[in-house]
Amino acid sequence: MSEIRSIIADVIADREATFGDAATNDRTKRNFTAEIEPIADMEMNEALGRDKREAVLFHIRDRAAADELVTGDTVSTLFGKFKILRRSNNPISLQVEFGAMKVTNKDA
């Protein structure tokens, strides 16, 4: 691993340890840590006629946990349950990114 990539890996590991949230893949029951990034403003989404449920990005450094997540899986966090809608797996990136939407009582 190059020196720069090693530095970036250390920064991501530190950021995950500081800002990461505990999460569980509900299908496999695997626990992992993810950085959860909110997407857009829910009020703006509603005003624009879009789905007003909370949308987030999960940034996951644990490749084994990320490899087990598939579209349609649900992930439980302290903030609620989210359904995985898409996966972005850039081989250069040290994290795998998943787009997800919060599951509500209507979805059950």
Steps between C-alpha positions, in 0.01 A plus 500: 500500500631842411583744777216735400246217486621384843449851640150516349418157646609622845287815467194296398555257789529793745191668355304174523607452863394856584186550291399145403172352615421142595287324239364150441416327174154365590526209254839364609505648853858623439593805707720767346589867528388749237529871451145618434468811283159667462390581145306817414238676704180301565284814492644598163439147369136523608460846343641365174258207507770244577486226760528679834656211691851546632769401251859427603830368372672224693880508465635160603870419534446133600508329157365169637193674644457706182524190280207344688268799447277479193231725358183458703675405825410695811754643742414586860671792671441714806315740267258239364481244224616574145445313172797473266412643157832513319868416533798697375815292514792699363799262513733792571300614802573358844129503582193358330209744474135397526198721437213423738159628603345490845234233543174631645188331641343532153774276359440217748 
